[in-house]
């Protein structure tokens, strides 16, 4: 089972590329968003999902784990194959997908080629409890590329001092906070789709708050919504 490929991009097509790994060319199907980041003749590292059928072995490639996770989530929906998944991922970034599902926005899915009104309605319905959590700092960023950001640093400013914290640390913290707040809310009986939406907003607006404060703010938000 192939899970990752590293090599030189030999050719780029409309919906696929050929990556040369030590002289062996692998045909990898990808979304147009991911293909747009590749350059022929340059080195690339791709996450791979291998789909094996009776008459074929197909490789699907991704440049970040959230796109791959959404691909795997989408393919679990009956009638949604790999090509349709790539079409959706070409039209919507992972963050936009999470937002569309959280908002139950059928129109966003209609932007994808091959997705009609009936399928769009079924997607938002069946995906509402399967939202892929995207780190808060990436919400609204349609082009996530971990390969170019993992070695950079992000400045975190406080009232008294300014210090630099590795980006990886801030990614983990915001990701875990969103996950933890969502989990806490669902354990208290709130629907996951609503819990995720509120948790994302609270964590985005309060990046320096501790977990207890974030949960209290989320509960306060729900109380206001219920009034």
C-alpha angles and dihedrals in degrees: 000000000000113000102163139016130196122189149091121313103240099178139358122210134180095276105004146035138208115233118196111219110184092325097318116110116216120196107221124187113217143169117263088245092060094040090054089063094055125089125201112249094019130111118259139177116211132188109225135209111195115208114195122195132168093266104026150031113213128189121210117193134207136180097210135031095241093060090050092048091051090049091054091045093050094048089059089067109095112254095016111116133184096271093052090048091054090048090054092046089050091055098039132035118227090259092049090049091054091048093048092052093044090051092041087233107172093176092067091061091051088069088073118090111248095022114114131184095272094050092044090054092048092048096055090045098048095039098051093097094037102062114156107229112231119198107265096239089062095054107118093016106113095188112060112178114169093181092070098039106043093084097045129091132229123216115233113196124202130180094262105030146009120227137169120242123190110259090231090061094051091046092053093046096050092042093050093045093053091046093046095047091047091049092048092051094048090049087056090056103265119137112260094234091054093041092053093048094050094041091052093051094045094048092046093052095042107039095159099046121111122242096261092053092047092053092048091050090049092051090048089052091052091048090054092048091051094053 
